[in-house]
Amino acid sequence: MAPGIGSRALALLAVLVLLAGLVRGGVVVVLEPLAGYGNQYDMLRSSACLGLWPEGVDPPSRATPAAPVPRYVQGAKDPANCLPGSEAVLAGLAMALATPFVDDTMSLRWVGSLKWVLFALGALLFHALLRAHPGAALAHAAVAAVVLADPFNVLFVNTLYTEIPALLGAYLAIGALGVAGVRGDFPKSLWVPWLAGLALLGGSRVQHLLLPMALLAPAAFVLGGRRLAPWGASAVVALLALAFQVSVMQRSEHISDANVVNTVFFTVLPAGGAPARMADELGLSPACAELAHTSWFLRRGQDHRGQCPEAFGLSRLRLAAVLAGEPATGLRLALRALHASGAWRLPYSGEVAGQDFGRLEPPLGGGLAKWVARVPFPVYAAFWVLPIWLAAWALWCLGSGRAAPGSSLRGLCVVQVALGAVVALTFASALLGDGFSEFSRHVHLGHNAVAVAWLLFLPLLVLAWREGARPGGALLGGCLFLGGALAFAAERLPLSSGLLDQPAGLQIEAKPLTVSGWAVDPAGVSEVRLEIDGLESRAMTLSASPVHAGFYPVGAAPVVFSQALPLGEAAAGRELRLVVVNRRGEASVVDRRRVAPLP
């Protein structure tokens, strides 16, 4: 029977939306001057694998965060600093394609164009396979146009960062599962995006090593138990990705040490407000507690491995178990991490070549990041509940048979289960993988999963009611209840963060000392005090900081302070604490150290 007018209109709309999305992202890729994130150092790990270095940068291993460098030159590889993975594979393929057409230098657009072409090929394949399902085709087109083509994603395309291989892999793998769920079969044409997606995702970065294995769970609802060939191939790819990332961790001791320091000392030990107690819970010595509030980038003259060697053998499972045993501490830590995740576009990177921390302006530079920055923090925190609850509800829907094979509801449920897994694992691995260090970039894949889950929420709710997949009311009610509970906690827990930048070390001089730093709380900061045991408690003079506001755009604005204090020899050996009081009067110690005299 010929499709009705409504179906034809939906099909046409799906085509137009998809093409608009591909054009939206493609325009950013080919902009002149080049648009992309500047290199804050991590891109150099891909450069080291390929011998592909930024032109005109001396030394070539220097970070260039103020702006992207548009052209790259071929040079010597640096195996010691190479971090192999999906990004190196894609960039290497782009180099091979560009070789017949370039001389000594290569535009980074070769890398960006290849990545966007791969996104486009995947999108067109999925659209073609959904031609008989115009509603599902429109939902897929909306995901491509609204989320994938958003600047907070596309600005990663013309770079050597690992975010795009992870996003491309997740899109191909989850998209293949969704298409198979809607169609009720798993045609051979889906094998390539499915297996390639698992490989790209698992090979993108260490934090994503478990995601291919996690995606095998929703795959069970579309592959079935009798399709041994795709099951075998899927398991092999997932296990190979896991083994590859384990080997990368074992070879990269420098990176592993940085991750441990940022996670244990800068993130977990201060989480409960009493580092000594938390160190004891983790089975660490009292000396380890003295390293709380230090990071790989702010060591304060400390030797972490020498003073607390046992921390470097501490498993992430042990960290997770201790936090699970202290729900209040774990919730506070998670909410502080969510607050740190609010900058969906990198605030410390320029976006336009040739400019000094220039930004891509609207209309091309608008999008989700700008909208997220305007959301109150309790609402933003509640957003992150949705994918987890939807995944649980969708899993029940699939397991109970409410979502029939070959239905749009089944496809959406499969996708929601996968999105929930991505959100949970990405958030946990970012938090326990490198702590608060660059947390917003490390949870980039989680941002996308949250955005897609919200975009597909209304279609899922409508289909649940229309196809009688009760309890549709529980779907909506559960989201409201859990989101409200998290918002309530976000509104009432003390979630202050901050740092004493100066003095950077532990030694002090017997003269007035300039003390400077910053502080932030989602509810707003009313007071910052510097306390020295038994000597004094001094309130700091506060002022606004546009720079720090870029890192924490959600919630109240951060504050900075800088003033001279008469800290002399009497302060030696005493504990110095930076205390932040939010607008509800709740106090948090966000920085503490024991001050030593000059030798």
Secondary structure, DSSP 8 states (H G I E B T S, - for coil): ----HHHHHHHHHHHHHHHHHHHHHHHHHH-SS-BS--B-STHHHHHHHHTEEETT-SSTTS-BTTS---EEEE----GGG---SHHHHHHHHHHHHHGGG-SSEEETHHHHHHHHHHHHHHHHHHHHHTTT-HHHHHHHHHIIIIIITSHHHHTTTTS--SHHHHHHHHHHHHHHHHHHHHHTS--GGGHHHHHHHHHHHHTT-GGGTTHHHHHHHHHHHHH-SS-HHHHHHHHHHHHHHHHHHHHHHHH-HHHHHHHHIIIIIIIITTTTS-HHHHHHHTT--HHHHTTTT--SS--TT--HHHH-GGGGG--HHHHHHHHHH-HHHHHHHHHHHHHHT--SS-TTS--BTTSSS----TTTT-SHHHHHTTS-HHHHHHHTHHHHHHHHHHHHHHHTT-S-TTSHHHHHHHHHHHHHHHHHHHHHHHHHHHTTTTHHHHTHHHHHHHHHHHHTHHHHHHHHHHTT-S-HHHHHHHHHHHHHHHHHHHHHS---EEEEEES-SSEE-SS-EEEEEEEE-TT-EEEEEEEETTTEEEE---EE-HHHHHH--SSS--EEEEEEE---GGGTTSEEEEEEEETTS-EEEEEEEE-EE--
